[in-house]
């Protein structure tokens, strides 16, 4: 076993270290384990806007969380999108398409679901590589 960069840390320990980004009482906004980044479901900070605006806010959070984890949207592997109503699909996609790296589209699922409060129209979670 080779030694990692930390004191007495093996290469395996370094690869499997867990880094929690913006940890809170119930969840972390993102968790990095090895070379994989798990982004918790994100909602808009200001839900007073429309679906496109909420989606843009969420994707800005994704950019910030991915940067904090040492990655970017080009390394997004998968995304799960929950919409309060499938009628919002095109509005959400207009923001998504403007944000997404067209050379590196992730796997994606979009479903209709009742969200935490009626003021939220969209929630997005994702998995990325470092």
C-alpha positions in Angstrom: 0.0 0.0 0.0 1.3 3.4 -1.0 1.2 6.4 1.3 -1.2 9.3 0.4 -0.4 12.9 0.9 -2.0 13.1 4.4 -0.2 11.9 7.5 -0.2 8.1 7.5 -3.0 8.1 5.0 -3.0 5.3 2.4 -3.9 5.8 -1.2 -7.2 4.0 -0.6 -8.0 6.2 2.4 -7.4 9.3 0.2 -9.6 8.0 -2.6 -12.5 7.2 -0.2 -12.4 10.3 1.9 -15.8 12.0 2.3 -16.1 15.8 2.0 -19.5 17.3 2.9 -20.2 20.7 1.2 -22.6 23.0 3.1 -23.6 20.5 5.7 -26.8 21.2 7.5 -29.0 19.7 10.2 -30.7 17.2 7.8 -28.5 17.1 4.7 -25.4 18.4 2.9 -25.9 20.4 -0.3 -23.3 18.0 -1.9 -21.1 15.2 -0.8 -17.8 14.2 -2.4 -16.7 10.6 -2.1 -13.6 9.7 -4.0 -14.0 11.1 -7.5 -17.9 11.2 -7.3 -19.9 14.2 -6.3 -23.5 13.8 -5.1 -25.6 16.9 -5.3 -28.7 16.9 -3.1 -32.0 18.1 -4.5 -31.8 21.9 -4.9 -34.7 24.3 -4.9 -34.8 28.0 -5.8 -33.6 30.5 -3.2 -36.3 32.9 -4.3 -39.4 31.0 -5.2 -41.3 34.2 -6.1 -40.2 33.8 -9.8 -41.5 31.5 -12.5 -40.3 28.0 -13.5 -37.6 29.3 -15.8 -36.3 31.7 -13.1 -36.4 28.9 -10.4 -34.5 26.6 -12.7 -31.9 29.2 -13.5 -31.4 29.8 -9.7 -31.0 26.0 -9.1 -28.5 25.6 -12.0 -26.4 28.5 -10.5 -26.3 26.6 -7.3 -25.2 23.5 -9.2 -22.3 25.6 -10.7 -21.3 26.8 -7.3 -21.5 23.3 -5.7 -19.6 21.7 -8.5 -16.9 24.4 -8.3 -16.6 23.9 -4.6 -16.1 20.2 -5.2 -13.5 20.8 -7.9 -15.7 20.0 -10.9 -18.0 21.6 -13.5 -21.2 21.0 -15.4 -19.2 19.3 -18.2 -18.7 16.4 -15.7 -22.3 16.0 -14.7 -23.1 12.3 -15.1 -26.8 12.3 -14.3 -29.6 14.6 -13.1 -33.0 14.0 -11.7 -35.5 16.7 -12.1 -38.8 16.9 -10.3 -41.5 19.3 -11.6 -44.6 20.2 -9.7 -46.5 20.0 -13.0 -45.4 18.6 -16.3 -46.9 21.7 -18.0 -43.6 23.4 -16.8 -41.5 21.0 -18.8 -40.7 23.4 -21.7 -40.0 26.4 -19.4 -37.6 24.3 -17.3 -36.0 22.9 -20.5 -35.4 26.4 -21.8 -33.2 27.2 -18.8 -31.6 23.7 -18.8 -30.7 23.9 -22.5 -29.1 27.3 -22.1 -27.0 26.1 -19.1 -26.1 22.5 -20.0 -22.8 21.8 -21.8 -24.0 20.5 -25.2 -20.9 18.5 -25.7 -21.4 16.6 -22.4 -25.1 16.0 -21.8 -25.8 13.9 -18.7 -28.2 11.1 -18.3 -31.4 12.7 -17.1 -34.9 11.8 -15.7 -37.7 14.3 -15.3 -40.8 13.4 -13.3 -43.9 15.2 -11.9 -44.0 15.2 -8.1 -45.5 17.2 -5.3 -42.7 19.3 -3.9 -42.1 20.5 -0.4 -44.3 23.6 -0.8 -46.6 24.9 -3.6 -44.3 27.9 -4.2 -41.6 25.5 -5.6 -42.0 24.4 -9.2 -38.8 22.5 -9.7 -36.1 20.6 -7.8 -33.0 19.1 -9.3 -30.4 16.6 -7.9 -27.3 15.3 -9.6 -24.2 13.1 -9.7 -21.0 14.3 -11.2 -17.4 13.2 -11.6 -14.4 15.2 -10.3 
